Amino acid sequence: MQEFPLSPEQTALCRQMASLAGLGGFIIDLTGGHCLWCAEEVARIHGFSMAECTALLSAGAALLERIDPEDRARYQETRAGAAERSGRYTVQYRLHGADGALRVVNETADLLVDPATRQQRLVGTLQDVTDRQAAEETLQRANELLER
């Protein structure tokens, strides 16, 4: 695949598009236990600065503490299942941001394993779906009221 360098204006537009979608990406070296890269939107969703977010993603236990207690086990089981089959996972969970906000997020990632070194990397996206989730719940309640 040929790479094309982006101008500063194009880079700014890409950031704006990611922000509009509430979508950011991350790359985590699971073997070494540290975050290799984290997009600005991932930091915003977590309510952290870029440096704080990178540190959070590097420390698995600290990240788990931010996931709502009712969602933690499902999150861990989903990620562990991907590790067992070296594949993709998608999981939705509630995230307590550093800014105090409770967000509903979708995380989708691929677990990549280097066959020669067995090094594992997680390449994924995090999307804030709080507003969509609230709209779906409102619609569901309205439908339930109409059915009565």
N, C-alpha and C positions, 0 to 999 in steps of 0.2 A: 504494500500500500504506500502510495506516495504521500508525503506530508507537505502541507502548504502552510507557511508561517502566517500568522494572523497579525494584522495591523493593530495598533492600540485601540482604534475605533471598533474594529471587529471583535476584539477581546472584550471590550466594554459591552457591546451588543450581546455577546454570548452570555456574559454574566447577567445582563438584564433579562434575557430569555429564561435562564435558570431560575432567577428570582421570581419571575411571573409564574412559572410552573411549580415553584416551591420544591425544586429538585436539585440535589447536589450529589456529587460522587465522592468516593473514597477508595483508597488502596491500603490494605493492612497486610503486613508481613506477619503471618501467624507463627511461623517458625521462629523468627527473631523477637516477636512480641512487640512490634512498634508500627505506628502509622507512617506509611511512606508518603501519602498525599491525602489532603482533605480539601474539598471545595468550600468556598466562602459560604455557600448556601447551607451546607451541612453544619457549619459553625453557627449560622443564624438560627437554624432549627433547634440546635442544642442550647442557644442563648449564651454562647461563649465567644471569646476572641478566637482567631485562627490558632494561635499557640496553645490556648487552653483546650480547644477542640482536638488538636493533634495529640496532646497529652492524654486526653480522655479516651480517645480511640485506641491509644497504645496500652492503656490500663483496662483490661477487660472487666475487672471487678468494679471499677468506678463507673463504667458504662452501665453495667447491670443494675447498679443502685439507682440510676436515673429512669430505668424502665419500671412502669407501674408494677407493684408486687403481684397483682393478679395476672399479669402478662409474662412475667419472667420465666416461669417454667416452660411455657409454650415457645418463647423465644429461644431458650437454650436447647430445647428438643429439636426445633426446626433447624438451627445452625448445626447441631450435632449430626442430624440426619444428612445434611449436605456433606459433612466431613466424611461420613461413612461411605457415601456413594460418589464422592468427588464431583459434585454437581451444583446446580443452581437451587437457590431457595428464595421464597418470598414470604414475608411475615409482616403482619400489621400489629402494631402495639401502641400503647400510650406511653408517652415520654414526658417526664418532668424536667423542664428546661431550667437552666441556672437562673433564668430571669423570673422563675416562679410559674410560668405558663405551662399548662397541660396541653400537649399536642398529640394528635393521632397521626402516626407516620406509617408509611409502607417502606419496608427495606427489601430490596432485591439485590442478590449478589451471586457471583460465580466463585466457587472455590477452585482455584487453579493449583495443580500439583505438578512440579517439575519432576518428570520420571527419573531423571538422572540423580538429582540431589534430594528429592522428596521434599523440597522446600514448598511451603504452602502460602499462597497469597489469596486474599479475599478482595475482589474487585466488585464494587457495588454502588448502588444509589440509595439515597434516602429522600423520600418525598413527604412533605407536610400535606396531609389530607384532612386536616381538622375541619375546615369549612365544608368540604364535600360530605364528610361523615355526619356533621350536624344537619345538613340539608336532607340527607337520606333518612335520618331519624325523624325529622320533622314531617317529611312526606309519609313515612310509615305510620306515625301517630295520626295524621290526617286521614289516611286510608282506613285505619282501625275505627276512627270516629264515624266515618261514612258507612261502614259495614254494620254498625249497630242499629 
